[in-house]
Amino acid sequence: MSPVEPRAGEKKILDEDCAEDTLKNGILMLTNQRIIFERTKGTLLTLSKKTEDAALDVPLDKITSVKTEGFLATKLVLITNGTVYKFGVYSNRKWAKAIEEQIKANKNSA
């Protein structure tokens, strides 16, 4: 069960099990309001995972840059408040496009 509660009017756009270079393993989630990374801890014995805490919870208007990098080991790169996060997601271009679309939609509705 996720410890992050949805906000009023919040809808999940994408989520994926991935790893971030410094935050390690977790679940990256994009909603129409924010981007969240919840750390997970897996148990090999039972092949289960549980979420631990929200290591990153950033409103979309606080994201200053979204880009992709790499050829074989590709990363989704987010910059917020001068901090760089690099996520190893399956389809970094799909994620970057979805984040940019949500940022643009938020600006238009504000």
Rosetta constraint file for C-alpha pairs under 8 A:
AtomPair CA 1 CA 50 HARMONIC 7.40 0.50
AtomPair CA 1 CA 51 HARMONIC 7.05 0.50
AtomPair CA 2 CA 51 HARMONIC 6.23 0.50
AtomPair CA 3 CA 51 HARMONIC 7.37 0.50
AtomPair CA 3 CA 52 HARMONIC 7.73 0.50
AtomPair CA 3 CA 53 HARMONIC 6.82 0.50
AtomPair CA 3 CA 54 HARMONIC 7.48 0.50
AtomPair CA 4 CA 54 HARMONIC 6.92 0.50
AtomPair CA 6 CA 10 HARMONIC 5.99 0.50
AtomPair CA 6 CA 11 HARMONIC 7.84 0.50
AtomPair CA 10 CA 31 HARMONIC 6.47 0.50
AtomPair CA 10 CA 32 HARMONIC 5.99 0.50
AtomPair CA 10 CA 33 HARMONIC 6.30 0.50
AtomPair CA 11 CA 31 HARMONIC 5.37 0.50
AtomPair CA 11 CA 32 HARMONIC 5.65 0.50
AtomPair CA 11 CA 33 HARMONIC 7.88 0.50
AtomPair CA 12 CA 29 HARMONIC 7.27 0.50
AtomPair CA 12 CA 30 HARMONIC 6.12 0.50
AtomPair CA 12 CA 31 HARMONIC 4.25 0.50
AtomPair CA 12 CA 32 HARMONIC 6.64 0.50
AtomPair CA 13 CA 29 HARMONIC 7.62 0.50
AtomPair CA 13 CA 30 HARMONIC 5.46 0.50
AtomPair CA 13 CA 31 HARMONIC 5.02 0.50
AtomPair CA 13 CA 32 HARMONIC 6.63 0.50
AtomPair CA 13 CA 98 HARMONIC 7.90 0.50
AtomPair CA 14 CA 29 HARMONIC 5.71 0.50
AtomPair CA 14 CA 30 HARMONIC 5.10 0.50
AtomPair CA 14 CA 31 HARMONIC 6.97 0.50
AtomPair CA 14 CA 95 HARMONIC 7.80 0.50
AtomPair CA 15 CA 27 HARMONIC 6.73 0.50
AtomPair CA 15 CA 28 HARMONIC 5.42 0.50
AtomPair CA 15 CA 29 HARMONIC 4.17 0.50
AtomPair CA 15 CA 30 HARMONIC 6.21 0.50
AtomPair CA 16 CA 27 HARMONIC 5.47 0.50
AtomPair CA 16 CA 28 HARMONIC 5.36 0.50
AtomPair CA 16 CA 29 HARMONIC 6.62 0.50
AtomPair CA 16 CA 89 HARMONIC 7.10 0.50
AtomPair CA 17 CA 25 HARMONIC 7.71 0.50
AtomPair CA 17 CA 26 HARMONIC 5.86 0.50
AtomPair CA 17 CA 27 HARMONIC 4.41 0.50
AtomPair CA 17 CA 28 HARMONIC 6.40 0.50
AtomPair CA 17 CA 89 HARMONIC 7.68 0.50
AtomPair CA 18 CA 25 HARMONIC 5.97 0.50
AtomPair CA 18 CA 26 HARMONIC 5.68 0.50
AtomPair CA 18 CA 27 HARMONIC 5.85 0.50
AtomPair CA 18 CA 28 HARMONIC 6.73 0.50
AtomPair CA 18 CA 87 HARMONIC 6.87 0.50
AtomPair CA 18 CA 88 HARMONIC 5.79 0.50
AtomPair CA 18 CA 89 HARMONIC 5.56 0.50
AtomPair CA 18 CA 90 HARMONIC 7.98 0.50
AtomPair CA 19 CA 23 HARMONIC 7.34 0.50
AtomPair CA 19 CA 24 HARMONIC 5.05 0.50
AtomPair CA 19 CA 25 HARMONIC 4.24 0.50
AtomPair CA 19 CA 26 HARMONIC 5.88 0.50
AtomPair CA 19 CA 27 HARMONIC 7.78 0.50
AtomPair CA 19 CA 87 HARMONIC 5.73 0.50
AtomPair CA 19 CA 88 HARMONIC 5.46 0.50
AtomPair CA 19 CA 89 HARMONIC 7.45 0.50
AtomPair CA 20 CA 24 HARMONIC 4.94 0.50
AtomPair CA 20 CA 25 HARMONIC 6.48 0.50
AtomPair CA 20 CA 26 HARMONIC 7.80 0.50
AtomPair CA 20 CA 85 HARMONIC 6.82 0.50
AtomPair CA 20 CA 86 HARMONIC 5.46 0.50
AtomPair CA 20 CA 87 HARMONIC 4.36 0.50
AtomPair CA 20 CA 88 HARMONIC 6.24 0.50
AtomPair CA 21 CA 85 HARMONIC 7.26 0.50
AtomPair CA 21 CA 86 HARMONIC 5.79 0.50
AtomPair CA 21 CA 87 HARMONIC 6.70 0.50
AtomPair CA 22 CA 85 HARMONIC 7.89 0.50
AtomPair CA 23 CA 39 HARMONIC 7.37 0.50
AtomPair CA 23 CA 55 HARMONIC 7.15 0.50
AtomPair CA 24 CA 39 HARMONIC 7.31 0.50
AtomPair CA 25 CA 39 HARMONIC 5.86 0.50
AtomPair CA 25 CA 40 HARMONIC 5.93 0.50
AtomPair CA 25 CA 41 HARMONIC 7.55 0.50
AtomPair CA 26 CA 37 HARMONIC 6.46 0.50
AtomPair CA 26 CA 38 HARMONIC 5.28 0.50
AtomPair CA 26 CA 39 HARMONIC 4.07 0.50
AtomPair CA 26 CA 40 HARMONIC 4.59 0.50
AtomPair CA 26 CA 41 HARMONIC 7.78 0.50
AtomPair CA 26 CA 51 HARMONIC 7.43 0.50
AtomPair CA 27 CA 37 HARMONIC 5.55 0.50
AtomPair CA 27 CA 38 HARMONIC 5.24 0.50
AtomPair CA 27 CA 39 HARMONIC 6.53 0.50
AtomPair CA 27 CA 40 HARMONIC 7.09 0.50
AtomPair CA 28 CA 35 HARMONIC 7.39 0.50
AtomPair CA 28 CA 36 HARMONIC 5.83 0.50
AtomPair CA 28 CA 37 HARMONIC 4.48 0.50
AtomPair CA 28 CA 38 HARMONIC 6.62 0.50
AtomPair CA 29 CA 35 HARMONIC 5.75 0.50
AtomPair CA 29 CA 36 HARMONIC 5.10 0.50
AtomPair CA 29 CA 37 HARMONIC 6.26 0.50
AtomPair CA 30 CA 34 HARMONIC 6.21 0.50
AtomPair CA 30 CA 35 HARMONIC 4.63 0.50
AtomPair CA 30 CA 36 HARMONIC 6.49 0.50
AtomPair CA 30 CA 99 HARMONIC 7.18 0.50
AtomPair CA 31 CA 35 HARMONIC 6.25 0.50
AtomPair CA 31 CA 102 HARMONIC 7.99 0.50
AtomPair CA 32 CA 102 HARMONIC 5.76 0.50
AtomPair CA 32 CA 106 HARMONIC 7.63 0.50
AtomPair CA 33 CA 59 HARMONIC 5.99 0.50
AtomPair CA 33 CA 60 HARMONIC 5.89 0.50
AtomPair CA 33 CA 102 HARMONIC 7.61 0.50
AtomPair CA 33 CA 106 HARMONIC 7.40 0.50
AtomPair CA 34 CA 57 HARMONIC 6.87 0.50
AtomPair CA 34 CA 58 HARMONIC 5.43 0.50
AtomPair CA 34 CA 59 HARMONIC 4.13 0.50
AtomPair CA 34 CA 60 HARMONIC 4.76 0.50
AtomPair CA 35 CA 56 HARMONIC 7.55 0.50
AtomPair CA 35 CA 57 HARMONIC 5.88 0.50
AtomPair CA 35 CA 58 HARMONIC 5.39 0.50
AtomPair CA 35 CA 59 HARMONIC 6.47 0.50
AtomPair CA 35 CA 60 HARMONIC 6.64 0.50
AtomPair CA 36 CA 54 HARMONIC 6.79 0.50
AtomPair CA 36 CA 55 HARMONIC 7.71 0.50
AtomPair CA 36 CA 56 HARMONIC 5.30 0.50
AtomPair CA 36 CA 57 HARMONIC 4.47 0.50
AtomPair CA 36 CA 58 HARMONIC 6.49 0.50
AtomPair CA 37 CA 54 HARMONIC 5.76 0.50
AtomPair CA 37 CA 55 HARMONIC 5.73 0.50
AtomPair CA 37 CA 56 HARMONIC 4.90 0.50
AtomPair CA 37 CA 57 HARMONIC 6.62 0.50
AtomPair CA 38 CA 51 HARMONIC 6.24 0.50
AtomPair CA 38 CA 52 HARMONIC 6.77 0.50
AtomPair CA 38 CA 53 HARMONIC 5.45 0.50
AtomPair CA 38 CA 54 HARMONIC 4.21 0.50
AtomPair CA 38 CA 55 HARMONIC 5.61 0.50
AtomPair CA 38 CA 56 HARMONIC 6.92 0.50
AtomPair CA 39 CA 51 HARMONIC 5.76 0.50
AtomPair CA 39 CA 52 HARMONIC 5.43 0.50
AtomPair CA 39 CA 53 HARMONIC 5.61 0.50
AtomPair CA 39 CA 54 HARMONIC 6.34 0.50
AtomPair CA 39 CA 55 HARMONIC 6.25 0.50
AtomPair CA 40 CA 49 HARMONIC 6.27 0.50
AtomPair CA 40 CA 50 HARMONIC 5.41 0.50
AtomPair CA 40 CA 51 HARMONIC 4.27 0.50
AtomPair CA 40 CA 52 HARMONIC 5.42 0.50
AtomPair CA 40 CA 53 HARMONIC 7.69 0.50
AtomPair CA 41 CA 49 HARMONIC 5.53 0.50
AtomPair CA 41 CA 50 HARMONIC 5.59 0.50
AtomPair CA 41 CA 51 HARMONIC 6.48 0.50
AtomPair CA 41 CA 52 HARMONIC 6.81 0.50
AtomPair CA 42 CA 47 HARMONIC 6.91 0.50
AtomPair CA 42 CA 48 HARMONIC 5.61 0.50
AtomPair CA 42 CA 49 HARMONIC 4.16 0.50
AtomPair CA 42 CA 50 HARMONIC 6.52 0.50
AtomPair CA 43 CA 47 HARMONIC 5.47 0.50
AtomPair CA 43 CA 48 HARMONIC 5.47 0.50
AtomPair CA 43 CA 49 HARMONIC 6.33 0.50
AtomPair CA 44 CA 48 HARMONIC 7.07 0.50
AtomPair CA 58 CA 62 HARMONIC 6.56 0.50
AtomPair CA 58 CA 63 HARMONIC 7.44 0.50
AtomPair CA 58 CA 80 HARMONIC 7.97 0.50
AtomPair CA 59 CA 63 HARMONIC 7.33 0.50
AtomPair CA 60 CA 102 HARMONIC 7.53 0.50
AtomPair CA 60 CA 103 HARMONIC 5.68 0.50
AtomPair CA 60 CA 106 HARMONIC 7.71 0.50
AtomPair CA 61 CA 103 HARMONIC 6.56 0.50
AtomPair CA 61 CA 106 HARMONIC 7.68 0.50
AtomPair CA 61 CA 107 HARMONIC 7.85 0.50
AtomPair CA 62 CA 80 HARMONIC 5.88 0.50
AtomPair CA 62 CA 81 HARMONIC 7.02 0.50
AtomPair CA 63 CA 78 HARMONIC 6.97 0.50
AtomPair CA 63 CA 79 HARMONIC 5.95 0.50
AtomPair CA 63 CA 80 HARMONIC 4.60 0.50
AtomPair CA 63 CA 81 HARMONIC 7.49 0.50
AtomPair CA 64 CA 78 HARMONIC 7.74 0.50
AtomPair CA 64 CA 79 HARMONIC 5.60 0.50
AtomPair CA 64 CA 80 HARMONIC 5.41 0.50
AtomPair CA 64 CA 81 HARMONIC 7.43 0.50
AtomPair CA 65 CA 77 HARMONIC 7.86 0.50
AtomPair CA 65 CA 78 HARMONIC 5.78 0.50
AtomPair CA 65 CA 79 HARMONIC 5.02 0.50
AtomPair CA 65 CA 80 HARMONIC 7.13 0.50
AtomPair CA 66 CA 76 HARMONIC 7.47 0.50
AtomPair CA 66 CA 77 HARMONIC 5.78 0.50
AtomPair CA 66 CA 78 HARMONIC 4.84 0.50
AtomPair CA 66 CA 79 HARMONIC 6.62 0.50
AtomPair CA 66 CA 96 HARMONIC 6.08 0.50
AtomPair CA 66 CA 99 HARMONIC 7.62 0.50
AtomPair CA 66 CA 100 HARMONIC 7.27 0.50
AtomPair CA 67 CA 76 HARMONIC 6.15 0.50
AtomPair CA 67 CA 77 HARMONIC 5.20 0.50
AtomPair CA 67 CA 78 HARMONIC 6.75 0.50
AtomPair CA 67 CA 96 HARMONIC 6.19 0.50
AtomPair CA 68 CA 74 HARMONIC 7.10 0.50
AtomPair CA 68 CA 75 HARMONIC 5.69 0.50
AtomPair CA 68 CA 76 HARMONIC 4.76 0.50
AtomPair CA 68 CA 77 HARMONIC 5.67 0.50
AtomPair CA 68 CA 92 HARMONIC 6.17 0.50
AtomPair CA 68 CA 93 HARMONIC 6.53 0.50
AtomPair CA 68 CA 96 HARMONIC 7.03 0.50
AtomPair CA 69 CA 74 HARMONIC 5.63 0.50
AtomPair CA 69 CA 75 HARMONIC 5.36 0.50
AtomPair CA 69 CA 76 HARMONIC 6.74 0.50
AtomPair CA 69 CA 77 HARMONIC 7.17 0.50
AtomPair CA 70 CA 74 HARMONIC 4.36 0.50
AtomPair CA 70 CA 75 HARMONIC 6.36 0.50
AtomPair CA 73 CA 88 HARMONIC 7.70 0.50
AtomPair CA 74 CA 88 HARMONIC 6.52 0.50
AtomPair CA 74 CA 89 HARMONIC 7.78 0.50
AtomPair CA 74 CA 92 HARMONIC 6.92 0.50
AtomPair CA 75 CA 86 HARMONIC 5.78 0.50
AtomPair CA 75 CA 87 HARMONIC 5.32 0.50
AtomPair CA 75 CA 88 HARMONIC 4.86 0.50
AtomPair CA 75 CA 89 HARMONIC 6.58 0.50
AtomPair CA 75 CA 92 HARMONIC 6.11 0.50
AtomPair CA 76 CA 86 HARMONIC 5.59 0.50
AtomPair CA 76 CA 87 HARMONIC 5.04 0.50
AtomPair CA 76 CA 88 HARMONIC 6.46 0.50
AtomPair CA 76 CA 89 HARMONIC 6.72 0.50
AtomPair CA 76 CA 92 HARMONIC 5.04 0.50
AtomPair CA 76 CA 93 HARMONIC 7.60 0.50
AtomPair CA 76 CA 95 HARMONIC 7.29 0.50
AtomPair CA 76 CA 96 HARMONIC 6.79 0.50
AtomPair CA 77 CA 84 HARMONIC 6.87 0.50
AtomPair CA 77 CA 85 HARMONIC 5.66 0.50
AtomPair CA 77 CA 86 HARMONIC 4.60 0.50
AtomPair CA 77 CA 87 HARMONIC 6.47 0.50
AtomPair CA 78 CA 84 HARMONIC 5.83 0.50
AtomPair CA 78 CA 85 HARMONIC 5.17 0.50
AtomPair CA 78 CA 86 HARMONIC 6.57 0.50
AtomPair CA 79 CA 83 HARMONIC 5.52 0.50
AtomPair CA 79 CA 84 HARMONIC 4.58 0.50
AtomPair CA 79 CA 85 HARMONIC 6.31 0.50
AtomPair CA 80 CA 84 HARMONIC 6.75 0.50
AtomPair CA 88 CA 92 HARMONIC 7.67 0.50
AtomPair CA 89 CA 95 HARMONIC 7.99 0.50
AtomPair CA 91 CA 95 HARMONIC 6.47 0.50
AtomPair CA 92 CA 96 HARMONIC 6.09 0.50
AtomPair CA 93 CA 97 HARMONIC 6.08 0.50
AtomPair CA 94 CA 98 HARMONIC 6.15 0.50
AtomPair CA 95 CA 99 HARMONIC 6.11 0.50
AtomPair CA 96 CA 100 HARMONIC 6.15 0.50
AtomPair CA 97 CA 101 HARMONIC 6.12 0.50
AtomPair CA 98 CA 102 HARMONIC 6.26 0.50
AtomPair CA 99 CA 103 HARMONIC 6.16 0.50
AtomPair CA 100 CA 104 HARMONIC 6.14 0.50
AtomPair CA 101 CA 105 HARMONIC 6.10 0.50
AtomPair CA 102 CA 106 HARMONIC 6.07 0.50
AtomPair CA 103 CA 107 HARMONIC 6.31 0.50
AtomPair CA 104 CA 108 HARMONIC 6.27 0.50
AtomPair CA 105 CA 109 HARMONIC 6.25 0.50
AtomPair CA 106 CA 110 HARMONIC 6.16 0.50
